Amino acid sequence: LKDEFIRNVSHELRTPLALIVGYTELIASGDLGAIGPDQEEPLQVILQRALILRDLVENITAMLDSQGRTRLWVPVSMEELTRTAIAEFQMMAREARLDLKGDIGAPVPPVLGDEDHLRRVVDNLVANAIKFTRPGGEVVVRLTGDEGGVVLEVIDTGIGIGIEHQKRIFERFYQVDGTVRRTFGGCGLGLALVKEIVETHGGEVTVE
């Protein structure tokens, strides 16, 4: 009942959030009329926060849907998902003044699974690496084939994670400390979702 309630609420939030994001982008673009310098920053704040909330809702929904969901599995090209993520996150990396690179080996076999969920795995890992890496740093996304499966590595020059925290960062809502939460944002669902999706697909996720 709890999961069903959360799923229904998350679903109901999607439409108003989509409208908020859409209209804010429309206003910010100037298509509805000129906006002054005093309006630009508040509009960007609204848009950024709405996108954060949208990602949170999508993470919660994906986490619930990932549990035991195998009926719709199809062969998925992790190579295509990875290349797409690298291209789509280039702007975010440039804004953070980081160098985002791809290192994709060949051949990389397809993975049987849910394409939307596997895309969320790649997106969450890349976004996390960018978020926790200081300007001037580097993020490398490496994908290789491995005996009929794949190995995806996201390597960054970020702030790092203490050994005492590494066993817990894949727990739901876990944050290393309050300072990290205040500085970087987030509520600790992204890596938990990554772990649940990867394990549902018969894989393993680790951190160094």
N, C-alpha and C positions, 0 to 999 in steps of 0.2 A: 504493500500500500504506500509506503514511504517513497519507494523508487517511482511508482506510478504517479504519485503527486508531484514529485520533482520534475519528472518528464513532462507532465501536462503543463505545469507552470512555465518551464523553460520554453516549451513550444509556443505558449501564449505570448511570451515576451519577444519572440523573434520578429513578429510583424511590426509592433510599435518601434522596436529598435531599428529595423530596416528603414522605416519612414523617417525617424530622427536623423539617421546617418545620411539618407538620401537628400533630404531637404537642407540639412546643414551644408553638405557638399555643394548643393545647388546655389545656396545663398553665398557661400564663400567664393564660388567661382565668378560671381558677379552677373550671372545669367538672369537674376531677378532684379537687377539694378545695382548701381555703383555702391560700394561699401567704403567707408573711410578707414583710415589707419587705426582709429580707436576701436573699430569693430573687428578687425582682422584677428587679433590675438584671442579675444574671447571666443570667436567662432572656432578657431583651431583647438582651443581647450575643450569646447563642447564636443567637437568631432573626435578628438583623441580619446576622451573619456567614454564616449558612446561606443567607439571601436573596442576599447578594453572590456566594456560590459558585454558587448556582442561576443567577443572571444570567450569570455567566462561562461556565458550561456551555452555556447557551442561546445565548449570543453565538458561541461556537466552533462549535456545531452549525449555527446559521443561516449563518455565514460559509462553511462548507463546502458547505451546501445551495444557497447563492445562486449558486454558480459554474456558469453555463450552464443553470440550471434555468428553463425557459420553458414547459414542457408544461401546467402547471396555471394559467396566467395567465387572469384574468377581469377585467372592469371593476371597479375599486375606487374607492370614494368617499373621497378624501383629506379632504374636508370632515368626514365622519363620524369618520374616524380621528383627525383633529386635535381636534375637539370632545370626543371621548371622552378623549383624552390630557390635555387641559386640565382636565377634570373629575376624572380619576383622580389627577392630580398636585397637586390643591389641598391635600390634607392634608400632603404632603411640603413644599410651599411654605410652608404655615402653620408647620410645625415649624421651618423654616429662617428664619422671620420675613421672608418675601419676598412680593411682590405678583405673582401669576401671572395674566396677562391674555391673552385671545384677540382677534384682529383678522382676521376671515374675510370676504373680499370675495365678491361674487356676480356672475355664476354661476361656479362652479368645476367644470370638466369632470371626469369620472371618468378614472382612469389605468389602463391595461391592465397588470396585474402580479400579483404574489403578495401577497395581503392580509396574511399573517402577517409577511412580510419588510418590507413598507412600514410596518406598525404598529411594528416594531422600530426603523425609521429615526426615526420621530417620537418614540418613547419615549426612545431614546438621546440625541437632541438636547435634548429638554426636561429630562431627568434631568441631563445634563451642565451645562446652563445653571444649573439650581438648585444643583448641587453647587459650582460655582465662583463663585457670587454671594454676597456677604456679606449679613448681616442688614440689613434696611431697603432692600434693592435691589429691582429689578424685572426680570421676565422677560416678554417679549411674544412670542406665537406668532402669526405672520402668514401667511395663506394667500390667494393670489390666482390667478385664471386667467390663462393666458398663451398665446394662439394655439394652442389645442388641448391644452395641457399645464398644469402648475401650477408655482407658485413658492412654496416653503415657506421662511420665514425665522424663525429663533429668535434673538431679540435680547435681550441681557442687559446689566446694569450690573456685570458681574463683574470679575475680576482682570485680564482681557485676556490676549493672547498676543503676545509679541514678534515683530516682522516676521521675524527670523531663524529662528523656529520654525514660522511659518505654513505653509511648504511641506511640512513633515514630520509635522504632527499627524495626518494621515490614514494614516500608515504603521502597520503592525501593531506593537504593543508599544512604540511611541514615547511617551516622556514628556518634557515640557519639561525637567525636572530632578528630581533625587532628592527635593528638598524638597517639590515638588508631589505626588509619589507618597506621601510619608510623611503629608502634611497632609490630602490629599483622598482617598487610596485609589485603587483601580483598577489595571489592568495594561495599559492602552493598546490595548484591542481595540474599544471602542465606536465610535470615529470611523472606524477602519479598516473595520468592518462596515458603517457607514453609507455610506462611499464605494463599497464593492464592490456593495452592493445598488442604490444609486442608478445607478451606471454600468451594471450588468447590465440595468437598466430603461431604458437609453438616455438617462439624465439626467446632470447635472453637479452637483458639490458644491464650494462655495468658502467661504472664510472671510475676514472683514475684522476 
